[in-house]
Amino acid sequence: MKKIVIILHLLFLFVAGYAQDFYIEYPKKADDFTDNFLRVVNDAPHRFLHVKGKPSNKADSIHKGSSTFEAKVKLPNALSSRVVVDSTLYVEYFYGDFNTVDDAEASFLSLSDKIAKAFSKRIFTKYYPTDSGGSLIRNAKIAYCKNRGFFHFNVGLQIIQLPLSEKYRILLQIYSGKPQFYYRVMRNEPVASFILVNNLKNNLASLQNNSFGCPTEIVPFDCIGKKLSNDSIFLTYKKDGFLDFPNVMSEFDVYMTNIRASLGTEYVYSYLPVKTPFVKKIAFVNINDIENPNRKTILLQLVEHPKTIHLTAQNYKKEFAIELIFVQKDLP
């Protein structure tokens, strides 16, 4: 039985890893935009190794403090393109100089439709508020959806008003890196413990605030208290004393199910990379805070203690613990 549980756990990790593999298949019949657009998007995890060209010798009126390079891959109807290197790395395409916002909006929607088609309509689009007094008129970010979730937003679409001009321009940006994959919390998640679910649901606000001490009990966890590390506050609850790996894995999955049920569809979760002493680590975050640098995060992690429990001189077991941690930035 123990071997079966371990095999199933390894199979689960394999499937979870596959689901997070970022590569977008080309449709059987791809137009020029889809073909070139996906070439750039799929090169993002490689820091645009096949897209980045020679350093640009043109003056840049928008990104004055950034290094810019030629983009080897062009997109149909884009006036120009470049690879921008500042605090991040991304490829940027310029579309049109429009005399009115309405004309720019129409082209913005048309380009959005092309992106959706390239992603086979499997997208999640988030529109961000803009400063009505600034040059950014409209700002949207697009994520590619797969299976039960979506990848972190890695495509941006903007309308800006050109400096010292009455005209408007559309910017299409594709960001580098392998985007994090987020699983959606489904409706009607199964519940193993209504006590735990209701406890978390009713006390979430107090668990995520800046107060000291242990704001509430979370049965069957013991509250360890709060600590400040770097710029974040960690409120930790722990259940330890596990000596059997299949048992602790089953318990971990039960708590994960209960956390999903208590948080609801407003939250998403992701599997974080781990190294010793961690065995599994899952992060939950509100879907509206994904790009918020001060976002509040809930961690569920399985930890292997460095010590071992010696039953006899030749027989020993590892000891494990499950930790439920509420993390937030230490704001001034």
RATAJO-V209046 format. One record per residue. N is the residue number from 0. RES is the residue in one small letter. SS is DSSP state (H for helix, E for strand, C for the rest). PHI is phi in whole degrees, -180 to 180 (999 if undefined). D_CENTER is the distance of its C-alpha to the mean C-alpha in Angstrom with 2 decimals. Layout:
N,RES,SS,PHI,D_CENTER + N,RES,SS,PHI,D_CENTER
This chain:
0,m,C,999,35.38 + 1,k,H,-61,33.47 + 2,k,H,-65,33.02 + 3,i,H,-64,31.76 + 4,v,H,-62,29.06 + 5,i,H,-64,27.92 + 6,i,H,-64,27.97 + 7,l,H,-63,25.92 + 8,h,H,-65,23.34 + 9,l,H,-65,23.21 + 10,l,H,-65,23.00 + 11,f,H,-61,20.03 + 12,l,H,-63,18.18 + 13,f,H,-65,19.27 + 14,v,H,-64,18.10 + 15,a,H,-62,14.60 + 16,g,H,-65,14.48 + 17,y,H,-65,15.93 + 18,a,H,-62,13.50 + 19,q,C,-95,10.72 + 20,d,C,-71,13.28 + 21,f,C,-92,12.40 + 22,y,C,-158,15.72 + 23,i,C,-105,17.01 + 24,e,C,-68,20.58 + 25,y,C,-79,23.25 + 26,p,C,-66,25.23 + 27,k,C,-61,28.87 + 28,k,C,-119,30.12 + 29,a,C,-102,27.95 + 30,d,C,-80,29.33 + 31,d,H,-62,29.29 + 32,f,H,-64,26.26 + 33,t,H,-59,24.12 + 34,d,H,-61,25.45 + 35,n,H,-74,24.83 + 36,f,H,-60,21.52 + 37,l,H,-69,20.07 + 38,r,H,-60,21.81 + 39,v,H,-72,19.86 + 40,v,H,-61,16.41 + 41,n,H,-73,17.14 + 42,d,H,-91,18.40 + 43,a,H,-59,15.26 + 44,p,H,-63,14.31 + 45,h,H,-101,17.96 + 46,r,C,56,17.80 + 47,f,C,56,20.00 + 48,l,C,-57,22.83 + 49,h,C,-98,24.64 + 50,v,C,-111,24.05 + 51,k,E,-69,24.90 + 52,g,E,-108,28.63 + 53,k,E,-74,31.26 + 54,p,E,-58,30.93 + 55,s,C,-80,31.71 + 56,n,C,-104,35.06 + 57,k,C,-92,34.54 + 58,a,C,-68,34.25 + 59,d,C,-114,30.93 + 60,s,C,-85,31.50 + 61,i,C,-101,27.86 + 62,h,C,-107,26.18 + 63,k,C,-69,29.26 + 64,g,C,-98,27.76 + 65,s,C,-112,25.57 + 66,s,E,-89,26.64 + 67,t,E,-124,26.68 + 68,f,E,-135,27.49 + 69,e,E,-69,28.71 + 70,a,E,-103,26.45 + 71,k,C,-72,28.19 + 72,v,C,-101,26.59 + 73,k,C,-99,27.81 + 74,l,C,-116,26.82 + 75,p,C,-56,29.68 + 76,n,C,72,30.96 + 77,a,C,-76,28.85 + 78,l,C,-67,31.32 + 79,s,E,-161,29.76 + 80,s,E,-152,26.73 + 81,r,E,-164,25.55 + 82,v,E,-104,23.03 + 83,v,E,-110,22.13 + 84,v,E,-122,21.59 + 85,d,C,-136,21.07 + 86,s,C,-72,18.36 + 87,t,C,-131,16.07 + 88,l,E,-125,17.25 + 89,y,E,-154,17.27 + 90,v,E,-103,19.86 + 91,e,E,-127,21.48 + 92,y,E,-119,24.00 + 93,f,E,-99,26.58 + 94,y,E,-124,27.90 + 95,g,E,68,31.17 + 96,d,E,-121,33.04 + 97,f,E,-104,33.85 + 98,n,C,-79,36.62 + 99,t,C,-130,35.15 + 100,v,H,-64,31.84 + 101,d,H,-62,32.75 + 102,d,H,-66,33.15 + 103,a,H,-66,29.83 + 104,e,H,-61,28.17 + 105,a,H,-63,29.84 + 106,s,H,-70,28.64 + 107,f,H,-59,25.08 + 108,l,H,-67,25.13 + 109,s,H,-64,26.79 + 110,l,H,-68,24.18 + 111,s,H,-60,21.41 + 112,d,H,-65,23.44 + 113,k,H,-66,23.70 + 114,i,H,-65,19.97 + 115,a,H,-61,19.63 + 116,k,H,-64,22.54 + 117,a,H,-62,21.13 + 118,f,C,-90,18.03 + 119,s,C,56,20.66 + 120,k,C,66,19.73 + 121,r,C,-98,16.50 + 122,i,E,-133,14.31 + 123,f,E,-129,12.52 + 124,t,E,-109,13.84 + 125,k,E,-122,13.38 + 126,y,E,-100,16.44 + 127,y,E,-106,16.62 + 128,p,C,-66,19.97 + 129,t,C,-122,22.14 + 130,d,C,-82,25.12 + 131,s,C,-62,28.16 + 132,g,C,-94,30.21 + 133,g,C,-101,28.06 + 134,s,C,-87,27.70 + 135,l,E,-86,24.27 + 136,i,E,-91,25.40 + 137,r,E,-146,22.39 + 138,n,E,-143,18.67 + 139,a,E,-131,16.21 + 140,k,E,-127,12.82 + 141,i,E,-124,12.29 + 142,a,E,-117,9.72 + 143,y,E,-90,11.38 + 144,c,E,-96,11.88 + 145,k,E,-153,13.18 + 146,n,C,54,15.01 + 147,r,C,-95,13.69 + 148,g,E,-159,10.18 + 149,f,E,-153,8.21 + 150,f,E,-85,6.25 + 151,h,C,-57,4.24 + 152,f,C,-52,7.57 + 153,n,C,-129,9.92 + 154,v,E,-132,13.22 + 155,g,E,-120,15.01 + 156,l,E,-136,18.41 + 157,q,E,-135,20.80 + 158,i,E,-115,24.44 + 159,i,E,-124,26.13 + 160,q,E,-94,29.77 + 161,l,C,-65,31.34 + 162,p,C,-59,32.86 + 163,l,C,55,36.56 + 164,s,C,-148,36.46 + 165,e,C,-95,36.57 + 166,k,C,-96,34.51 + 167,y,E,-124,30.91 + 168,r,E,-134,28.56 + 169,i,E,-101,25.40 + 170,l,E,-115,22.71 + 171,l,E,-110,20.29 + 172,q,E,-121,17.64 + 173,i,E,-122,15.58 + 174,y,E,-93,13.31 + 175,s,C,-81,13.71 + 176,g,C,101,11.78 + 177,k,C,-88,10.08 + 178,p,C,-69,6.59 + 179,q,C,-64,4.22 + 180,f,E,-99,5.49 + 181,y,E,-115,5.52 + 182,y,E,-88,9.24 + 183,r,E,-81,11.15 + 184,v,C,-82,13.91 + 185,m,C,-82,17.10 + 186,r,C,-71,20.21 + 187,n,C,58,23.06 + 188,e,C,-62,21.28 + 189,p,C,-64,24.16 + 190,v,C,-118,25.44 + 191,a,C,-99,27.20 + 192,s,C,-143,28.15 + 193,f,H,-67,28.70 + 194,i,H,-63,29.64 + 195,l,H,-66,26.27 + 196,v,H,-61,24.39 + 197,n,H,-66,26.70 + 198,n,H,-62,26.64 + 199,l,H,-68,22.90 + 200,k,H,-64,22.92 + 201,n,H,-80,25.95 + 202,n,H,-118,25.08 + 203,l,H,-60,21.36 + 204,a,H,-61,22.31 + 205,s,H,-71,24.71 + 206,l,H,-72,22.42 + 207,q,C,-106,19.88 + 208,n,C,-98,22.57 + 209,n,C,-93,24.44 + 210,s,C,-67,27.58 + 211,f,C,-90,29.10 + 212,g,C,79,30.03 + 213,c,C,-109,28.89 + 214,p,C,-67,28.56 + 215,t,C,-160,29.01 + 216,e,C,-86,29.65 + 217,i,C,-128,27.17 + 218,v,C,-70,29.47 + 219,p,C,-103,29.57 + 220,f,C,-86,27.59 + 221,d,E,-101,29.45 + 222,c,E,-79,28.19 + 223,i,E,-91,28.15 + 224,g,E,110,27.55 + 225,k,E,-105,25.53 + 226,k,E,-146,25.15 + 227,l,E,-104,23.93 + 228,s,E,-133,22.19 + 229,n,C,56,21.41 + 230,d,C,-115,20.13 + 231,s,E,-127,18.71 + 232,i,E,-105,20.64 + 233,f,E,-118,20.30 + 234,l,E,-103,22.18 + 235,t,E,-112,22.76 + 236,y,E,-117,24.35 + 237,k,E,-139,25.63 + 238,k,E,-127,27.58 + 239,d,E,-124,29.33 + 240,g,E,92,32.41 + 241,f,E,-78,31.00 + 242,l,C,-116,33.21 + 243,d,C,-123,32.32 + 244,f,H,-63,29.12 + 245,p,H,-58,29.22 + 246,n,H,-65,29.86 + 247,v,H,-68,26.97 + 248,m,H,-65,24.57 + 249,s,H,-64,26.00 + 250,e,H,-63,25.69 + 251,f,H,-58,22.05 + 252,d,H,-64,21.29 + 253,v,H,-64,23.46 + 254,y,H,-66,21.68 + 255,m,H,-63,18.25 + 256,t,H,-62,19.88 + 257,n,H,-66,21.45 + 258,i,H,-65,18.38 + 259,r,H,-59,16.71 + 260,a,H,-65,20.06 + 261,s,H,-76,20.40 + 262,l,H,-81,17.12 + 263,g,C,83,17.40 + 264,t,C,-72,15.53 + 265,e,C,-74,14.18 + 266,y,E,-111,11.57 + 267,v,E,-127,8.78 + 268,y,E,-142,8.33 + 269,s,E,-140,7.17 + 270,y,E,-90,9.92 + 271,l,C,-95,10.24 + 272,p,C,-64,12.98 + 273,v,C,-131,16.32 + 274,k,C,-146,19.78 + 275,t,C,-49,23.04 + 276,p,C,-95,23.66 + 277,f,E,-84,20.39 + 278,v,E,-104,20.47 + 279,k,E,-143,17.28 + 280,k,E,-148,14.44 + 281,i,E,-126,11.98 + 282,a,E,-113,9.81 + 283,f,E,-110,10.09 + 284,v,E,-148,9.05 + 285,n,E,-63,10.70 + 286,i,H,-61,9.19 + 287,n,H,-82,11.13 + 288,d,H,-109,9.87 + 289,i,C,-55,6.18 + 290,e,C,-102,7.99 + 291,n,C,-84,10.85 + 292,p,C,-64,11.96 + 293,n,C,-104,14.11 + 294,r,C,-66,11.86 + 295,k,C,-93,13.40 + 296,t,E,-122,11.84 + 297,i,E,-114,13.76 + 298,l,E,-110,14.17 + 299,l,E,-120,16.31 + 300,q,E,-138,17.73 + 301,l,E,-105,20.76 + 302,v,E,-121,22.93 + 303,e,E,-99,26.07 + 304,h,E,-69,28.82 + 305,p,E,-67,30.60 + 306,k,E,-86,33.89 + 307,t,E,-122,35.45 + 308,i,E,-98,37.85 + 309,h,E,-87,41.15 + 310,l,C,-84,43.05 + 311,t,C,-140,45.82 + 312,a,C,-64,46.41 + 313,q,C,-105,45.01 + 314,n,C,-126,42.47 + 315,y,E,-148,39.32 + 316,k,E,-131,35.95 + 317,k,E,-78,32.56 + 318,e,E,-113,31.35 + 319,f,E,-122,27.84 + 320,a,E,-141,26.10 + 321,i,E,-111,23.22 + 322,e,E,-118,21.52 + 323,l,E,-116,19.80 + 324,i,E,-125,18.52 + 325,f,E,-106,17.66 + 326,v,E,-117,16.15 + 327,q,E,-148,16.50 + 328,k,E,-70,17.40 + 329,d,C,-85,21.17 + 330,l,C,-80,21.96 + 331,p,C,-69,25.54
